[in-house]
């Protein structure tokens, strides 16, 4: 007998026990320290460039700013995509670099590219802001703040200053962003009649304030041996002093600022209104840094807010949304599912062995394999996230596989009359190669998944490596711990010797004998079964990500362009009242004004009661409420999913805006008629009413007036100067902007705008109408660009159909088949990610199959028999498709992961069978006898391991837990594949082995001069 690792452990138990005791303790400590997050931390090199020109329409910003910046950015090395979103006054360009690009270099390169074209951009725009994304782009917590004793301006400043400072001091908090509220500013509202009489313009008043309201350092002076710092103080100390400030007007005169209009210390013009259940509210969102634990950050934030609330009794914080609750629920659900799967696995083992000690030894494999895995996860920088926890929940049954095979083999030898120690020595040596082979096959399949490149690799690295590491530890337990414990803890069976075959075994062996006598028929049946199974694939509903209920309903509300903020707020409250009338809704948060300059748009976020307390899920609730909201006059309401987007998105791109708009309108109209789609919308938006000022260049030149001067005068008169050029007023230890403008009613009278005074070169002034003509027009409210082309997204929610079905119906529409030549369909978002994912998975599958074959060639020193063992793979995949068809499961990303997992665990059945067949043949048994004997001996452990794995995944398959929508399709695919792989491998594998042996002997006789066929030599276990 060879001195194997198991034999060494049986003779020297202390090192093995000490090793796993230390690994278990270290793994438990690592588990407690691992960050808990919703998804893996994906460090995408993304840089944003914010370009601001207040008051400029989107079309003007696109032509004068965005196109030039995009052209400069396109030449950067490693750029994958450049996308821009342009709204009134703001252009936000996002540059996505290749994954391997260093983010610091990307930021520097972007900043240099923008600097190259800065002199080509308008001088009135603010300085470009280039920054990288430090957070994941999604708030993990949203709170509302109530303070009855504070005004809206005071509460807003408290959040921006004190609360912002308190929360940013917490480790893991990356950003705090306020929603709602009002910024404080000093408003100087000028009287147009007074300005006209004095011949001064609003722009001149604003510029004089900016020049006088400032403190300037004046150097230093030495007086009588003492050095003094000099400082010129020009700022007014109070609002009253500001009113008394003298303003120079033409003719060498001066007037008080208060004589030109009113000066008030108050709030800025509101461009958004936030309400919680109809009451004005101020909210703030908390964003975490990439590497931080969501749960730890949330607890620290809540603790800090509780401390603030105790210190200041006038404050009341209310958590209105929390992504952390979903993360915690998913974590607990996975842990419960893991424990339930472990219990079912143990029960299956006990049902077969009927030995409590043997069952306990096999069950010990699960914690001894999983807990050390947490230590490796910590070393690799992993987190306890959705992906890694899915790996943990699905690998439960796999971990006990090796131990079951070891224990069952030891039991069999004990039933033949050997003592526990001798049985453990003989059985572990006999089964060692098969156990090593099955585990290394699993590792060979999942290592390529863990090493996938691109964005998919960032997500599934933790899945593949977690499974591979856990499988490796299960092998170590099976070779070091299981035989050692069995040799000391197991007792001799009561009957003492091997009993005869049971009725099920006899029936099975009769079936094997029949297949060996009718090999051609058996192969034909196997092929037919395989073809029938794969024929089910077109019948399966296809999708990408399964639908999940996050317990909130998001509604986008849009009014006709030109509607006031008050009108939008009233419409949002009307929608909120309708939603609140339903028992499924706990409360509603409304935000009128979207922050991009569109005061005609609002969002309504309805928090639903827990799923167990309502009959409708999130999607069904939205579909039920949509007809009622669509019936409301003068507004358009659409439901979004939890991320603010929709289930399906199509992107059209073109360099011809007119053709693009027509194609998008036609496609949107036809999509509205498709059954199974709801909330169909286009992001092209409505046309913005505009007033264009057409300058008479000849007259303007005669008077010394420039177009820049006209634009500045109009801009300052209507909305005030740019923030960076405004005068500042010291108020309560901060600087408050002083905004000079004409009354808000000024814009309602076009005649007042035409009489706006402009300073001429000779010191006089003329009305605007003297050098320009005002005309009404329209322009886009929002412009989307993608890779330097215009883009329009069309989106919809699904109503009872799969994503793949919906896409097929859309592609069949006439508007889609007859797109104009300049217009094309673009794969973005999920579609692009799905394409990358499929390519990466195909590479991983190919690499996995090659590694599986290579591992078996190295272990068994045979080139053909590994192909026999790998024949179980297509048999298992067919079963996965069959069970998915019976259960109506979508063939999407989760199912693909399940199929990938099958590649690793389905091969074990054939390895166990073929390994024993070869062993019996090496012992001198005839081929037929060796085949039948292998089926008799190995059928029991094969069924046991398959049932144990299926039992471990059963809680996941039946949909236990919040995130079961993603995990269940994986488990269904694996269970279906296990059932078919086990049943078909036990029946067809003997025939395939026999046929392959004939081929091997024929090739041996042809290629070699020896008469005898090769005798495979086992590798060391």
C-alpha angles and dihedrals in degrees: 000000000000120000099245130180090257092053090051091051092049089054095040108034099161099073092050093047092047092047095054093040089058092043091050094050092046091046092052091051090047091050091056091050099043112110115245112223137162096236135006116281102259111190102206114182097235124157126187129205117200116199118186129191106162116229096007116134118240095250092054092048091049094054100037101036120005099051092051093048093047091050091055093045094050091070094059117114117252097018113150102176138357116202130176136192116198125192132159108313097350138080118187114191119190120199117198113199130197113279095249093055116114107243095217091054090046091055093048093046091049092049091050092049092052091046090056092063098033092103089055093056125086114280091223094064121096121252112282115257114218117187142148125238110261097179136046093259095246127093114237094197135028121189134181121217127211123189113163093189094055129076119232091258093050094047091048091052091047089057094044094048119020100024092041090053093046096050097042089058088066113097109248099025108120103174143002117203127188123222122199123355129099132271117230119241140156106250119208107190110189126210109238092208093053092047091051092049093050095041095234127129132220090242092057092050092050093049093048090052091050090052097046103035096071140095114227125196111236105194123244140293134201114226122177092338095311123107116224129192116228122220129174110217115201104152121109111242097211138024088248091057088049090055089053093052112124118238120198115232131183117288095045092283132134132210134184117260088234090059091059094057143305126320114202136172105221146099131322122250108288115238095172138031124204123197134177112207089340097309122112109260140182116210137184131201126213121214122193129217117254099256097042126105112249092212094049092047092048093050092048092048092049091048092050092048091050089053091050091049091052092049093047113036093189092069126086122183122196124186107224100171134018130179086186091069089059091047093049092046091050091048093051091044092053092048091050091047090049092052092046091049090049091052093049090048091052091048091053091051092049092047089060102035099035086203120117094198094050090047091051091050091051092045091052088069092072099061092035089056101038101043096055087047088066089059091055090046089056092049090051093049095247126151134214094259139145094277099045092044090052087055090051094049094047097044095058096098093041093058095060092046098091093044091051091053091048095046094045091050091049089049091052093053091047090053087054089060106267121132121247095261095045091043091051092050095047096040096047091049092047096048098033099098093048092049092050091047095051093049096045089050090056090048090047091055098046101039092071088050090053091049098047113136130226128034094317089057090056090058101039099038090090092047097053098040094045091055092044093049093047091049091051091053090048088056091051090050092047093051100038110024108026099056092041094052092042092054090056107031106036122091129210113271115257094243091048099205137057113283123216124274116282124236094264092051092049091051091048093049089049089055090050091051090052093050091050090053092047103037096153093052091046093052090047091052091049092051092046091050091050093048092048092051095050090046086069092066096085088050094056117096108246127215144141113232120011120241116265129193109230095175100246137093119213119198125190113209124195128184127191111290110264094041115138125245090250091055091050092048091051091050092049090052090051091054091046092052091052091050092044090056089070119086090226092069121084099180140335131228116200129193118188112197116036100226093248095089095271107123090172092071130076140173126218117199113194116193110215125214117253115295094247090059097054135059097213126065121222096270095044090049091053093048091048094050099041098082090052092051093044089057091064111106125241097011140081119219126189132175119234128192126251093281093053094254133090136257094255131032131180123188125207119193133187142149089229108077094191095052090044093053093048093049092048092049092051093047093047091051093051093044089058088063095055118106113234096035125099136174091027109185144160124220092217087096130192126310115268115232108239139185111213121204109212110197121216096223095196095054092041091052092051090054095041093245120142130204088241090057092050092049092049092049093051093044095050093044095053108032105001132251125308112289094242091056098045121111115252131225123203108236128164095339094312139083116252120196119244107221118197117197144133121267117289088242087061092085093055092070114061090193091064090053091050089052092052107135121240123193114239129212093257093057096262130107138233132192119261091245089065094067105021144039122224118218135175120240145144135243140172118287094207132019122197121195130186124188091345095309132103113261134197121188122208115197139180142170122242120245111193099326134095124252093247092052091050092050091050091052092048093049089053093057116111091234090056096046092046102046113157114259096251091053124079137174115248128208105224136150113001093003093056092043090049091053092051090045094052091049091048092047092051089052091047092049092049092047090045094052091048092050092046090054092044093050092052093046090053094046098043100028090225131119103199108035093064086065089057092053092047091055087086091072100074089042091056095046090054090056091050091055091047095053091044089053092049093049096041092239119168118243098231140122097307092049090049090054089050091052089050090051090052090062089066102042103033093064092063095078094057091043092056092047099044093042092059093042090057091044092054091046090052087053089058102262118144115255097251093047091047091051094050092044091051091051090050095048101037101038092083098052090042092055091043095052093044093050091045092053092045091049091050090055097040096092089052092048095052090055106254113173140019096284094046090112088075100034099043097068090052093051092045091053092048095047092048091049092047093052094049094040092052096045097042096039092054090052105033102030095073090055093046090050091050092049093046090049089056090051091048092051092047092051091046092051091048100044100036132048094221118102099214121079118244118275110220114233117218121233121230114276 
